[in-house]
Amino acid sequence: MASGWAHDGAVQDQIDATVNSAVERARSRLTVGDSLEFCEECDAEIPERRRHAIPGVRLCIACQSEFENHDKANSMYNRSGSKDSQLR
């Protein structure tokens, strides 16, 4: 139910683009390769159980938590632009 200059389905297109962007972002974060024995940020030892549970792990729990908290603070921004700018 788009109005103005927007074509039918423009709102759904924006929703789809936002979801696809989030999926691509999540895929880009997947770890690959061998797990590190020591954290690449702080050089702390990564416990063996963590290395086996998360293949390709590169950060200790403390650094991973800090990374995720920083990422959450920045994830509220819609990188695709505002809905209004997309519909015009």
Residue pairs with C-beta under 8 A, 6 or more apart in sequence:
1 11
2 8
2 9
2 10
2 11
2 87
4 87
4 88
5 87
5 88
6 87
6 88
10 86
10 87
11 83
11 87
13 86
14 80
14 83
14 86
14 87
17 80
17 86
18 78
18 80
21 79
21 80
30 56
31 54
31 55
31 56
31 57
31 58
32 56
33 56
34 55
34 56
35 46
35 50
35 51
35 52
35 54
35 55
35 56
35 57
35 58
36 46
36 51
36 57
36 58
37 45
37 46
37 51
38 44
38 45
38 46
39 45
39 46
39 58
39 59
39 60
39 63
40 58
40 59
41 59
41 60
41 63
42 60
42 62
42 63
44 60
44 62
44 63
45 60
46 57
46 59
46 60
50 57
50 60
50 61
51 57
59 67
80 86
